Structures are given as C-alpha cells and as structure tokens.
Amino acid sequence: MSRADQIFVDMCRDILDNGVSTEGEKVRPKWEDGTSAYTIKKFGVVNRYDLSQEFPAITLRRTAIKSATNEMLWIWQQKSNNINNLKSHVWDEWADESGSIGKAYGYQMSIKHHYPEGDMDQVDRVIYDLKNNPYSRRIMTNMYVHQDLSEMHLYPCAYSMTFNVTTRPGSDKLVLNAILNQRSQDVLAANNWNVCQYAVLMHMLARECDMEVGELVHVIADAHIYDRHVPLIEELITREQYPAPRFWLNPDKHNFYDFTEEDVRLDDYVTGEQIKNIPIAV
C-alpha cells in the first residue's frame, strides 16, 4: 500500500485525537456565511517521504497532478503573481481586479539578487549551486519577506525550501533532498496537493542537475483540520488504500524551464472517489 496514505492517515488521526481546538478563540478565517472557521490543530508536524521509493500521491482520493504541477510552475518557473497566468482558480479569492495577488509567491521568486557570481533570482541561484556547489549548506529559498508583507494579498503558507545533497553507496549520482517549511496548512484542502507539488519540483530539479531524488521532509508549524472538515476527514481516512502510482517525467526534457504540466503523469493511479465542494475558509 501507499506509504503516503499511511502518513496522511496517521497525521489526521493524531490531529483529531490529540490536537487542540481553537473554538472560542479570536480567529481570522471565516466561512462563506461569515461565521468563524475554527480548527483542531497540531504544532510541529514533520512528515518524511522517500521519493526514491514511491511518488507520494495519496490513493484515498485523487490528487490532480497536472493542476498541482501547473500551480507549482506558476510560482517557481513563471515566477508570476497574476492568476491570469494560472489554469486553476485556487487563488481567485485573493486577486485584485487585475489578477494580481501582490508581492507574494512568484513575485518573490522573480526578484534578482546580487551575488559574487552575478545577479540571479532565487530559483536560478538554487540551480546554480546544485550544479556548482552541491554540498553547500546554504541552498535555500524564502518567500516570507517581511518588508513586503503589507503588499501581499495573502502571506505565503509554504514559504521556504532548503536543499541538501547526499550520496548513496555504490552510486556515482548525487542525491537531492529537501525540506519544505510551511507555517500553516489546511490538511484536507492542501496537504497532499503541496506534497505532490514539491515532489514534482524535486524530480524536475534533479533531472536538470543530473541527480537522483531522495527525501522530501515536510515541516508544518500549524497543521489543522477545520471544524466543517472533520466528518469529511473521518470518512476519508477509513477508505481502502491502494499501491502508490508510478511517476512519469518526460524523458526528453532536462531543462527546468522547458517543463510544463503535460510533462508529468501518474500511471496506475487507483484511488477512492474525489471529495467535491470542500468548503474553504478565507
């Protein structure tokens, strides 16, 4: 069975059984009807996915890999902050009349910074270091820039990636590992979506840098289940689990900037039915 399913089930069970409720507290999110959106939360959830063993898409319900990849590339490849460049509608609530979400996400990835090696944005700096200085302990990105928070329509949730390169006995190829730091996560709506996005990113960067994929470690400071999601989660985690799908990345492409969502696929992906019309707190 899928290791990602078991990680997800264990995390949800722990939150529901051992988490802390925010009911009665002053909370920012609201439901569409204007009522406060309370959560059951756990602090400091850490999940580890070995990408060399399986692709971490849960089988309890289907994760839309092409849509998730499109959003990841919107931030990391297009470096855009405008929803008109995005195929999904997940950011519509935060966009202004021009489609901009302000100085958030892709905007931060687009800014060039001065280094001794030249001017590079954060993505290009990661690729440069992975190729030229792979054992550096300084290969990371950060989208949570305090000086720009007032001009962001929402603060970044998944805000930082730290890359670390290791080796495997008997192999000449380097191994790409990463830590995804997330300050807050709506577990039902976003958990596996984010995991799959950053697993795809690691596969693409490993291809660009002629490496193998290793571990993706997902650190969530505030992992929460919204009150109206509890019955949905309770049902979801009792579903039958299936073997992990096989991940396909177009073998004809090696440059990170050439990839599109059409270059990824999950084969033999058997899942439970999708949960439709999940209420989202804003």
N, C-alpha and C positions, 0 to 999 in steps of 0.2 A: 504494500500500500504506500501511498504518497507520504513521505516524511513531512512535507509542508502541511498536509491535512492534520497530522498529529500535533505539530507545533501550534497550529491555529486552534484546534480543539482544546489543547492543554491551556493555552493562553486565555481563551474565552472562559473556560471553566474556573480558572484561577481568579479572573476579574469578577465573575458573578459570585463566587463563593467567598472570596477573601478581600474584595475591593471595598472602597469607601464611597458612600453615596454623597453627592453634592446637593441633595434635595434640601431646600430651605435656605441655601446659601445664595449670595448675590452672584449670579452667573450672567455672562454676556450673551450667549447664544439664545435665540428664540425660535420657536416653531412658526410655521406659516400663519397660524391663527393668533400669534402674538404671545402665547404662553411661554414661560421659561423652559428651556431644554436642560433638564438635569441629567447627570450621568452617574454610572458606577465606574470608578477609576482605580487603576493601579499605577504606582510610581515605579519608574525604572525597569521596564520590561526589556529583556535582551533575548533576541532570537537569532540563532545561527543557522545558516543554510549553506551546505556544501554543494556548490554549483557543479563540481566535478562529478557528483554522484547523481543528481537529478535536477531538472528545472523546477523551481519552487511554486508552480501554479497549483492551487488547491483544486481538488476534484469535487468537493462538497457542492459547489456551484461553479459556473463557468466564469473565468476572468477573461475579459475581451482583450486579448494580447495586442491586436493591431491598434486599437484605440488607446491602450495604455502606452504603447510604444510611440504613437503619434504625439501624445502629450509630453512624454519624456524628451523627444527630439525637438519639440517646440521650445523647450527650455534650454536644452543642452547643445543643440545643433543650430536651430534657427536663432536662438537667443532672443526670443520675441516676448513681449509683454502685451500683445494685442490678440484678443480672441478671434479676430477675423482671419488670423493665420492658423487657427486651430480647428480641427474637424469635429471635436466633441463640444459639448455645451456645459462642461463641469464648472467653468469659470464665469459663466454668464452673469451670475448674481453680483459679481464684484467689478464688472466692467463699466466704464463710463460710456457716454454716447458715441465716442469714437472707437470704442472697443478696448481701450487701454485699462490695464489693472495697476497702472502707476509704476513706480520704480521697484517692482517686485520680480522675483523669479528670473525670467530670461533677461530682463534689463540688467540685473547684477552680473550675469554671466557674459554680457556683451562688453562690459567696460574694460578697456585696456589699461594695464598697469605697467609701470616701468621696472624692468629687471636688468641686471648686468648683460644678459643675453639679448635684450631687446624688449620692445613693447609687445605684450601678449595679454589676451583675456584669460580668465581662469581655466577654461576648457583647454585652450591651446597650451597653457602652462603645464597642465596635467599630462597631456600627451607628450610634450617636450621632455618632461622629467622622466616619465616612464620609459622613454626611448634612450635618454642620455644619462640619466642618473637614477636608475630604478631602485637602488637601495636607500634612497633618501627617505628620511622620516618626516619630510615636510610637504608631501604631495597631497594637497587637500583643496577643497573649495568651500566657500562660505557665502550664503545669500542673505544672512541675517545681519544687515549693515545698519547700525543704529542711526547714523546720520541721515539715512533715507527712509526710516520707518514712517515718518509723518507723511511721506508722499507715496506710501504703499496703500493700496485699497484693501489689502489683507497682508498680515505678517506671514512669512514663509513657515510652513509646518515642517516639511522635510527640508532642512536648511543647509546641511553640511555632509560632504563625503570626504573620508580620509582613506587614501590608497596605500597599500603596503605590499611589497613584492617579496616572495619567498621562493624556495626551490623544493623539488621533490627528489629523493634518492633515485639515481638511475636515469634521470631525465635531463636533457640539455635545455629544455624550455623553462623560462621563468614562470612563476605562478602569480596571478593578480588577485589580491584580496582587497576587501574594502569594508569600511564601517559607514553605514548610513545613520546619521543622527536626526532624530525627529523630536520636536518639542511637544507635539500633541498629535493624537490620531484618533479619528472616528473609526473604530475597529471594523464595524460591519461595512461601512461605505468604502473605506480606503485601504485597509490593511494589505490584502493580497494584491491589490492594484499597485501600491507603492513597491512591494517586494518584487513583483514581476517587472516593473519599470526599471528598477535599478539592477536587477539580474540581467536584463537585456543590455543595459548600458555597459555592464562589466563584460559581457560577451563581445560587444562591439569594440570596446577599447582594447580588450585582449587580442582581438583579430588585428586591429590597427598596429598594435605594438608587438605582434608575434609572440604572444604569451598564451598560457593556459589559464582557465578560470579556476579560482579557488573558493574561499569562503566569503559570503556576504553576511556581515553581522549587522543586525537591525536593532538600534537602541532607541527606545521610545520613552521619553520622560513622563508623559501623561497618556497612558493607553486607556481609552474609555469606551463604554457602551452606553449609548443614550437610552433614557428610560423607555421611549417608544420602540426601541430596537430589541429590548430584552426578549420578548416572545419570539422574535424572528431568529435571534441568535440561539435560543434554547432549542428551537426546531432544527436549525442548520447543523449544529454540532452533533446531532443524533443520526445524521444521514449516513448512508453507506459510503465508504471510501473506496477509491479506485487507484490503480497504479498511476504513477506520475507520467505525464506526457513526455514525448521526446521533442526537444527544442531544435529547430532548424533555422540557421542563419545563412543567407545567400552566400555560397562558397566563392562566388565570382567577385565579391566586393571585399576590399580590405581597408579602404579609407573611411574613417568615421563620418566624414561629411558627405559621403555618397549613399549612405544607408537611408532607406525610408521604411515605413511600417510594412510595406509589401515585401521586405526582405526578411521578415520573421514569420515563423509559423510554429504551431504546436501540433504535432502529429500524435495520433492515437490518444486524443484527449477526450476521455469519457468522464462525464460529470453528472451531478444532480441538476435539477431544473433551476433556472435563474429565479432570483427573488426580484419581483418587479415593484416599481413605485415605492422605493425605500424613502421614507420621509427624511429630509435633510435639514438640520438646524443651521441657521445663519446668524 
